[in-house]
Amino acid sequence: MLTYEQAITLFTYENGKLLWRIPGPKRNIGKPAGHTDSTGYTRIMIAGKMYLAHRIIWLMHKGEWPKQTLDHIDGNQANNKIENLRDISHSGNMRTAITKKDNKTCSRGISFNPRQTNRPYSLRLQGNYLGSFSTIEEAQKAKEEYVKAHTYS
């Protein structure tokens, strides 16, 4: 596992990017480290092990690896600025996740099924099916009530 000392020896942090400090195969001093994968995350190979750049950035700034899931606050996996990263529980990360691009209802947990002509909107939260609704407004209201009842202050 990469240590804090190794990370600060290998990299310089600049505006959300890691730049190489030490030359090596396929590495030039001052050039960005790693590659962007198909999901938008920057991955860096170090001593035969793959690391996510945002986790190394956290290590370099906090002196330790994140204890939970490391979340990009703005939802942009390419924005690895330290102020855009937070250590959060997996369930907390899922609650703040951005709605998928193909979600036609624009609301997480509410789906639309055009074959269900009477009640085409269904609600599913935290793995629980909460019913079908005639309108998106009904589904949204039920979602708000469920969240209110199941949120701890």
Secondary structure, DSSP 8 states (H G I E B T S, - for coil): ---HHHHHHHEEEETTEEEESS-BTTB-TTSB-SEE-TTS-EEEEETTEEEEHHHHHHHHHHSS--SSEEEETTS-TT---GGGEEEE-HHHHHHH----TT-TTSSTTEEE-TT-SSS-EEEEETTEEEEEESSHHHHHHHHHHHHHHT---
